[in-house]
Amino acid sequence: MKLISWNIQWSRGVDGKVDPQRIVADARKLGDFDVLCLQEVAANFPSLAGSAGENQFEIFADLLPGFTPVPAAAVDVAAADGSRRCFGNMVLSRYPVLRVLRHQLPWPADADVISMPRVLLEVTLDTPLGPVRVMNTHLEYYSQLQRKQQVEAIRNYHAETSLRALRSRVCETGPSPYHAFAQTSKVILTGDFNFRPEDPLHERLQEKLEPGVPRLVDTWEYLNGNQPHPHNVGVYDREQWEEAFACDFIFASEDLLPHVRTFKIDGKTKASDHQPQLLELA
């Protein structure tokens, strides 16, 4: 199982050009991915630099016809002409998608900064490793208060699903909304977290949960120990970022760690202000 995660900055490269096709091409150069997790996918936002307002959710679905596209708009607002403007995350999966959950993350008032709604997209996939949940998110950039509450919400969502998988329950096997698809504690959590490895929130996300719930673990650190995280934002873009650093991570639950094999990052592509990351499991 190969998973790539990438904040694509609405497909805008360091050259200022918006090119979803380049995003897919460069992701394929990194690896023959089975799952592609994207952050900052835009539709009908011509005000974004370089964008013509193209519906990138539809474009990525068309570019990957063998994949199931699952969008999640954290921002869904009306345009002046009555159409919708959407901005959020997307998962495209070669594996069957058993269930989709779209969790709205906390958005408490923080009057001192600008902010926008944030979402956690969770899909349960039927993989060669069995059912695996993939959680794709993008936390608030400007508000530490909001990021802190969003981390707590992610921990709670992971715990809820893990406990449903652990505890026996009445199951409906017929074709109704109560149908009992597979529940699993095995999860990959990925995205742009807008905190650095030394931020206490990085440690908080990995702290123990209640008994029976596997802890979330930074897979780079699992494989590489104390080696510094590779920079994955601001490597080439000096207009937006004064320095390069890491704020994009891929976590996995403890019960999935025995399957984690390799972690790669593409340090060459300039198709976004972020660098894509690949996690391979077997």
C-alpha positions as CSV (number, residue, x, y, z in Angstrom):
1,M,0.0,0.0,0.0
2,K,1.5,3.3,-1.1
3,L,0.0,6.6,0.1
4,I,1.0,10.1,-0.9
5,S,0.0,13.2,1.0
6,W,0.5,16.7,-0.4
7,N,-0.6,20.2,0.3
8,I,-0.9,21.4,-3.3
9,Q,-1.7,25.1,-2.7
10,W,-4.7,24.9,-5.1
11,S,-2.2,23.3,-7.7
12,R,-0.1,26.5,-7.8
13,G,3.6,26.0,-8.3
14,V,6.5,28.2,-7.3
15,D,6.3,29.5,-10.9
16,G,2.9,30.9,-10.2
17,K,1.1,28.5,-12.6
18,V,-1.9,26.5,-11.5
19,D,-1.6,23.1,-13.1
20,P,-3.5,20.1,-11.6
21,Q,-2.1,17.8,-14.3
22,R,1.4,18.6,-13.1
23,I,0.4,17.7,-9.6
24,V,-0.7,14.2,-10.6
25,A,2.4,13.8,-12.9
26,D,4.8,14.7,-10.1
27,A,3.0,12.5,-7.6
28,R,3.4,9.6,-9.9
29,K,7.1,10.3,-10.2
30,L,7.3,9.9,-6.4
31,G,5.6,6.5,-6.5
32,D,2.8,4.4,-8.0
33,F,0.4,5.5,-5.3
34,D,-2.7,3.6,-4.3
35,V,-4.1,6.5,-2.2
36,L,-3.6,10.2,-2.9
37,C,-4.4,12.7,-0.1
38,L,-4.6,16.3,-1.1
39,Q,-5.0,19.5,0.9
40,E,-6.0,22.9,-0.4
41,V,-8.1,21.8,-3.3
42,A,-10.2,24.6,-4.7
43,A,-13.3,25.1,-6.8
44,N,-14.7,28.4,-8.1
45,F,-12.2,30.6,-6.4
46,P,-10.8,32.8,-9.2
47,S,-9.5,35.2,-6.5
48,L,-6.7,32.7,-5.6
49,A,-3.4,33.6,-7.3
50,G,-3.1,32.0,-10.7
51,S,-6.5,30.3,-10.6
52,A,-9.2,30.7,-13.2
53,G,-11.8,29.3,-10.8
54,E,-11.5,25.8,-12.2
55,N,-13.2,23.0,-10.2
56,Q,-10.2,21.1,-9.1
57,F,-12.2,18.4,-7.3
58,E,-13.7,17.4,-10.7
59,I,-10.3,17.8,-12.5
60,F,-8.5,15.4,-10.2
61,A,-11.3,12.9,-10.5
62,D,-11.0,13.0,-14.3
63,L,-7.2,12.8,-14.1
64,L,-7.4,9.6,-12.1
65,P,-10.2,7.5,-13.6
66,G,-9.2,4.3,-11.9
67,F,-9.6,5.9,-8.4
68,T,-12.6,6.7,-6.3
69,P,-12.6,10.5,-5.6
70,V,-13.8,11.6,-2.2
71,P,-14.0,15.4,-1.6
72,A,-14.5,17.3,1.6
73,A,-15.1,21.1,1.4
74,A,-14.1,22.8,4.7
75,V,-15.2,26.1,3.1
76,D,-18.5,26.0,1.2
77,V,-19.8,29.5,0.5
78,A,-22.0,31.3,-1.9
79,A,-20.6,33.3,-4.8
80,A,-22.2,36.5,-6.1
81,D,-23.9,34.6,-9.0
82,G,-25.4,32.0,-6.6
83,S,-22.9,29.2,-7.4
84,R,-20.8,27.6,-4.7
85,R,-17.2,28.2,-3.8
86,C,-15.4,25.3,-2.2
87,F,-12.0,24.8,-0.6
88,G,-10.8,21.7,1.3
89,N,-9.3,18.3,1.1
90,M,-9.6,15.2,-1.1
91,V,-8.8,11.5,-1.0
92,L,-8.5,9.5,-4.2
93,S,-8.3,5.7,-3.7
94,R,-7.5,2.8,-5.9
95,Y,-8.9,0.6,-3.2
96,P,-12.7,0.3,-2.6
97,V,-14.0,3.0,-0.3
98,L,-16.2,1.3,2.3
99,R,-17.3,4.4,4.3
100,V,-16.8,8.1,4.2
101,L,-17.0,10.4,7.3
102,R,-16.6,14.2,7.1
103,H,-15.8,15.6,10.5
104,Q,-16.1,19.3,11.0
105,L,-13.3,20.4,13.2
106,P,-13.7,23.0,16.0
107,W,-13.7,26.6,15.0
108,P,-13.8,28.6,18.2
109,A,-13.9,32.4,18.1
110,D,-10.5,34.0,18.0
111,A,-11.0,37.6,17.2
112,D,-7.3,38.5,16.9
113,V,-6.7,36.6,13.6
114,I,-8.3,35.6,10.4
115,S,-9.3,31.9,10.1
116,M,-11.5,29.6,8.1
117,P,-13.4,26.4,8.8
118,R,-11.4,23.1,8.8
119,V,-12.4,19.5,8.1
120,L,-11.1,16.0,8.8
121,L,-11.9,13.7,5.9
122,E,-12.0,10.1,7.0
123,V,-12.4,7.2,4.6
124,T,-12.3,3.4,5.4
125,L,-10.6,1.5,2.6
126,D,-10.7,-2.2,1.7
127,T,-6.9,-2.7,1.4
128,P,-4.6,-5.8,1.1
129,L,-3.9,-5.2,4.8
130,G,-7.6,-5.4,5.6
131,P,-9.8,-2.4,6.4
132,V,-7.7,0.8,7.0
133,R,-8.9,4.2,7.8
134,V,-7.3,7.2,6.1
135,M,-7.8,10.6,7.8
136,N,-6.8,13.6,5.8
137,T,-6.8,17.1,7.3
138,H,-5.4,20.7,7.2
139,L,-5.4,22.5,10.5
140,E,-5.8,26.3,11.0
141,Y,-2.7,28.3,10.2
142,Y,-3.2,31.6,12.1
143,S,-4.9,30.5,15.3
144,Q,-3.1,28.5,18.0
145,L,-6.3,28.3,20.0
146,Q,-8.1,26.7,17.0
147,R,-5.3,24.3,16.2
148,K,-5.2,23.1,19.8
149,Q,-8.9,22.3,19.8
150,Q,-8.7,20.7,16.4
151,V,-5.9,18.3,17.7
152,E,-8.1,17.3,20.6
153,A,-11.0,16.6,18.2
154,I,-8.9,14.4,16.0
155,R,-7.8,12.4,19.0
156,N,-11.4,12.0,20.0
157,Y,-12.6,10.9,16.6
158,H,-9.8,8.3,16.4
159,A,-10.8,7.0,19.9
160,E,-14.5,6.8,19.0
161,T,-13.9,4.7,15.9
162,S,-11.3,2.5,17.6
163,L,-13.7,1.7,20.5
164,R,-16.5,0.9,18.0
165,A,-14.1,-1.6,16.5
166,L,-13.0,-3.0,19.9
167,R,-16.4,-3.5,21.5
168,S,-19.0,-5.9,20.3
169,R,-22.3,-4.4,19.2
170,V,-25.6,-5.1,17.5
171,C,-25.0,-5.3,13.7
172,E,-27.3,-4.7,10.8
173,T,-26.2,-6.7,7.8
174,G,-29.1,-5.7,5.5
175,P,-29.0,-2.8,2.9
176,S,-30.1,-0.1,5.3
177,P,-28.4,3.0,6.7
178,Y,-27.6,0.9,9.8
179,H,-25.5,-1.5,7.7
180,A,-22.4,-2.6,9.7
181,F,-19.4,-2.0,7.5
182,A,-16.0,-3.0,8.9
183,Q,-14.8,-1.0,11.9
184,T,-11.1,-0.8,12.5
185,S,-8.6,0.9,14.8
186,K,-5.9,0.9,12.1
187,V,-5.5,4.4,10.8
188,I,-3.2,6.6,8.8
189,L,-3.6,10.3,9.7
190,T,-2.0,12.7,7.3
191,G,-2.1,16.3,6.2
192,D,-0.8,19.8,6.8
193,F,-0.9,20.4,10.6
194,N,0.5,23.9,10.6
195,F,2.8,23.1,13.6
196,R,6.4,22.1,13.6
197,P,8.0,18.9,15.1
198,E,9.1,20.8,18.2
199,D,5.6,22.2,18.9
200,P,3.9,20.6,21.9
201,L,0.9,19.8,19.7
202,H,3.0,17.4,17.8
203,E,3.7,15.5,21.0
204,R,0.1,15.9,22.2
205,L,-1.3,14.2,19.1
206,Q,0.8,11.2,19.9
207,E,0.0,10.9,23.6
208,K,-1.8,7.8,24.9
209,L,-5.5,7.5,24.7
210,E,-7.9,5.4,26.8
211,P,-7.2,1.6,27.1
212,G,-7.8,-0.3,23.9
213,V,-7.2,2.7,21.6
214,P,-3.9,2.5,19.7
215,R,-1.7,5.6,20.0
216,L,-0.9,7.7,16.9
217,V,2.8,7.7,16.0
218,D,4.8,9.9,13.6
219,T,5.9,7.5,11.0
220,W,9.0,9.5,10.0
221,E,10.2,9.2,13.6
222,Y,9.2,5.6,13.8
223,L,11.5,4.8,10.9
224,N,14.3,7.3,11.5
225,G,14.5,7.9,15.2
226,N,15.8,11.3,16.2
227,Q,16.8,12.3,12.7
228,P,15.3,15.7,11.8
229,H,12.2,15.7,9.8
230,P,12.8,16.6,6.1
231,H,11.7,20.0,5.2
232,N,8.4,19.9,3.3
233,V,7.3,23.5,3.0
234,G,9.2,26.6,1.8
235,V,12.0,24.6,0.2
236,Y,11.9,26.8,-2.9
237,D,9.3,29.5,-2.3
238,R,11.0,32.5,-0.8
239,E,8.1,34.9,-1.4
240,Q,5.8,33.3,1.2
241,W,8.3,31.6,3.5
242,E,11.5,33.0,5.0
243,E,12.9,29.6,5.7
244,A,12.1,25.9,4.9
245,F,10.6,23.8,7.7
246,A,8.4,20.8,8.3
247,C,4.7,21.0,9.2
248,D,3.3,18.1,7.1
249,F,3.2,14.7,8.8
250,I,2.0,11.2,8.3
251,F,1.0,9.4,11.5
252,A,-0.1,5.8,11.9
253,S,-1.8,3.9,14.7
254,E,0.4,1.6,16.7
255,D,-1.4,-1.5,15.4
256,L,-0.5,-0.5,11.9
257,L,3.2,0.2,12.6
258,P,4.4,-3.4,11.9
259,H,3.3,-2.8,8.3
260,V,5.2,0.5,7.8
261,R,8.2,0.1,5.5
262,T,9.4,3.3,3.9
263,F,8.9,7.0,4.0
264,K,10.0,9.2,1.1
265,I,9.8,12.9,0.2
266,D,10.1,14.5,-3.1
267,G,12.6,17.3,-2.5
268,K,12.8,18.4,-6.2
269,T,9.3,19.2,-7.4
270,K,8.2,22.9,-7.5
271,A,4.6,22.2,-8.3
272,S,3.5,23.6,-4.9
273,D,5.0,25.5,-2.0
274,H,4.9,22.1,-0.2
275,Q,6.7,18.9,-1.0
276,P,4.8,15.6,-1.4
277,Q,5.4,12.7,1.0
278,L,5.0,9.0,0.4
279,L,4.4,6.2,3.0
280,E,4.6,2.6,2.0
281,L,3.1,-0.3,4.0
282,A,3.2,-4.0,3.4
